[in-house]
Amino acid sequence: MTALLKQRIDIHGHYFPPAYQQFLKRHHMDLLDGVKGPEWSLDRQWEYMEKLNISCATLSLSSPHLHLGDRREAVETARSCNEYGAELARQYPGKLVPLASLPLPEIEESIREIRYCRKALDIRGFALLTNHLGIYLGSQRLDPVMEELDREPTLVTIHPTLPQQQPAGAAEELPGPVMEYFFETTRAVVNLMLKGTLRRYPNVRFVVPHGGAFLTILSDRLIPLAGLLLKDRELDIAGDLARLYYDLAGFSMPKQFDLLRTMTEDSHLLYGSDSPFTYLPVCIRQAEQMDQKLGDSLAEQIYQRNPNTLFKEVGLLQ
């Protein structure tokens, strides 16, 4: 059955470098945002890629982030993870593509890490969380980092994490990935738009996860109301939403996908597996449903042409 799956490039995959595994053990994190952390290894990575017919996979850290309040720990963990990812890319060129992590919200240290990744590690893509110790993407405090990222065409994937404060008992009743991740993704992207970050840093190609989260529904409300509430700003919410890229990781078929196509062009849609957090049998079922929904031409565009074009624009693949 899986041999019939169409070939694809995975824009949303995760890994667990040794330094990150040690970090999680130090902090006794058996549960990651309320769910049991999955096992990851190179063998398991290859299994996912074989069964899903993935020719190339991006790899990034998921949530929780590596900065829990200890600046030095965050800086050292980010560096070790990025060096591990770069070594994987050297060993398996064109197969595994690391997306670097930054020790945000530390500004100077993050700028140094961006420069190190580009010059020493030849990493051209970065993975940022929706918030870093409560500082959301779009915050002016992060502008120096955005300026550094914007110095050349750069891929930046967004990944949700938990907010600094949740309603009492929420994590126990409903783990973050079930619902809170969608709120977080929507909140961060709206902030990026309202603060003008997307327009000030056009070299940064943002990829929004999970089919755009709640943006597909909120856009009809946000487009007219933002202009009324923020009359002093030159907002183009519809234009910003159309310029963003979106991965289809998770359960984006069929409802989210249909709505997403009213918000952006097909050229801005990308495949994502969300491995290994989404278990392989579920990934396979989703991939099969996606193949059937898309058909040959659109599947080839979303699975291969779109990511290849994006990767070439940012120099991710030589």
Residue pairs with C-beta under 8 A, 6 or more apart in sequence:
1 284
1 288
2 51
2 52
2 53
2 284
3 53
4 291
5 51
5 52
5 53
5 284
5 287
5 288
5 291
6 53
6 291
6 296
6 299
6 300
6 303
7 53
7 54
7 55
7 303
7 304
8 52
8 53
8 54
8 55
8 271
8 287
8 303
8 304
9 54
9 55
9 56
9 57
9 270
9 271
9 303
9 304
9 307
9 308
9 311
10 49
10 52
10 54
10 56
10 57
10 58
10 271
10 272
10 273
10 275
11 58
11 157
11 207
11 247
11 270
11 271
11 272
11 307
12 58
12 157
12 207
12 209
12 247
12 249
12 270
12 271
12 272
12 273
12 274
13 45
13 48
13 57
13 58
13 59
13 60
13 272
13 273
13 274
13 275
14 40
14 59
14 60
14 61
14 62
14 274
14 275
14 276
14 277
15 40
15 45
15 59
15 60
15 61
15 85
15 88
16 37
16 40
17 61
17 80
17 81
17 84
17 85
18 80
18 84
19 76
19 77
19 80
19 81
19 84
20 61
20 66
20 77
20 81
23 66
23 73
23 77
24 32
24 37
27 68
29 37
29 64
30 36
30 37
31 37
32 62
32 63
32 64
33 63
33 64
33 161
33 162
33 171
33 175
33 176
33 177
33 180
33 181
34 171
34 172
34 174
34 175
34 176
34 177
35 175
35 176
35 177
35 277
38 276
38 277
38 279
39 276
40 276
42 88
44 276
45 57
45 59
45 96
45 275
45 276
47 280
48 54
48 57
48 273
48 275
48 276
48 280
48 283
49 55
49 57
49 95
51 280
51 283
51 284
52 273
52 275
52 280
52 283
52 284
52 287
53 287
54 273
55 95
56 94
56 95
56 96
56 97
56 307
56 317
57 95
57 96
57 97
57 273
57 275
58 97
58 98
58 99
58 125
58 157
59 85
59 88
59 96
59 97
59 98
59 99
60 98
60 99
60 101
60 127
60 157
60 159
61 81
61 101
61 127
62 159
62 277
63 129
63 159
63 160
63 161
63 162
63 176
64 161
64 162
65 101
65 104
65 129
65 132
65 161
66 73
66 74
66 77
66 78
66 81
66 101
66 103
67 73
67 74
67 103
67 104
67 105
67 106
67 132
67 133
68 74
69 133
71 103
71 106
71 109
74 103
74 106
74 109
75 103
75 106
75 109
75 113
77 103
78 100
78 101
78 102
78 103
78 113
79 113
79 116
81 101
82 98
82 100
82 101
82 113
82 116
82 117
82 121
82 123
83 121
84 98
85 96
85 98
85 99
85 100
85 121
85 123
86 98
86 117
86 121
86 122
86 123
88 96
88 98
89 96
89 97
89 98
89 122
89 123
94 317
97 125
97 311
97 316
97 317
98 123
98 125
99 123
99 125
99 126
99 127
99 155
99 157
100 113
100 114
100 117
100 121
100 123
100 125
100 126
100 127
101 126
101 127
102 110
102 113
102 114
102 126
102 128
102 145
103 109
103 110
103 113
104 110
104 128
104 129
104 132
104 133
104 135
104 142
104 145
105 132
105 133
105 135
105 141
105 142
107 141
107 142
107 144
107 145
110 145
110 148
111 144
111 145
111 148
114 126
114 145
114 148
114 149
115 148
117 123
117 126
118 124
118 152
124 154
124 155
124 314
124 315
124 316
125 154
125 155
125 156
125 157
125 314
125 316
126 149
126 154
126 155
126 156
126 157
127 156
127 157
127 159
128 137
128 156
128 157
128 158
128 159
129 158
129 159
129 160
129 161
130 136
130 137
130 158
130 159
130 160
130 161
130 184
130 185
130 187
130 188
131 137
131 161
131 163
131 164
131 184
131 188
133 164
134 163
134 164
135 141
135 142
136 187
136 188
136 191
137 158
137 188
137 189
137 191
137 192
137 197
138 188
138 191
138 192
138 193
138 194
138 195
138 197
139 191
139 195
140 195
143 197
143 200
146 197
146 200
146 201
146 204
147 201
149 156
149 201
149 203
149 204
150 200
150 201
150 202
150 203
150 204
151 203
152 203
152 315
153 203
153 205
153 313
153 314
153 315
154 203
154 204
154 205
154 314
155 205
155 207
155 310
155 311
155 314
155 316
156 204
156 205
156 206
156 207
157 206
157 207
157 209
157 247
158 185
158 188
158 189
158 206
158 207
158 208
158 209
159 209
160 176
160 177
160 180
160 181
160 182
160 184
160 185
160 188
160 209
160 210
160 213
161 176
161 181
161 184
162 171
162 176
162 180
162 184
163 180
163 183
163 184
163 187
166 176
166 180
170 180
174 180
177 277
181 210
181 213
182 210
182 213
182 214
183 213
183 214
185 208
185 209
185 210
185 212
185 213
185 214
185 215
186 213
186 214
186 215
186 218
189 206
189 208
189 213
189 215
189 244
190 215
190 218
190 222
191 197
192 198
192 206
192 240
193 226
193 235
193 237
193 240
193 241
194 226
194 230
194 233
194 235
196 233
198 206
198 240
198 243
198 244
199 236
199 240
205 245
205 310
205 313
205 314
206 244
206 245
207 244
207 245
207 246
207 247
207 270
208 215
208 244
208 245
208 246
208 247
209 246
209 247
209 249
209 250
209 272
209 274
210 247
210 249
210 250
210 252
210 274
211 246
211 247
211 248
211 249
211 250
211 252
211 256
211 257
211 260
212 244
212 246
212 256
212 260
212 263
215 241
215 263
216 256
216 259
216 260
216 262
216 263
217 259
219 237
219 238
219 241
219 263
222 237
223 237
223 238
226 235
226 237
227 235
227 237
241 263
241 264
242 263
242 264
242 265
242 268
243 264
243 268
244 264
244 268
245 268
245 269
245 270
245 310
246 260
246 264
246 268
246 269
246 270
247 269
247 270
247 271
247 272
248 257
248 269
248 270
248 271
248 272
248 290
248 302
249 271
249 272
249 273
249 274
249 278
250 272
250 274
250 278
250 286
251 286
252 260
253 286
253 289
253 290
253 293
254 293
257 293
260 269
261 269
266 298
266 301
266 302
266 306
267 301
267 306
267 309
268 306
269 301
269 302
269 306
270 302
270 306
270 307
270 310
271 290
271 302
271 303
271 307
273 283
273 287
274 283
275 283
278 286
290 299
291 299
294 302
308 317
310 316
311 317
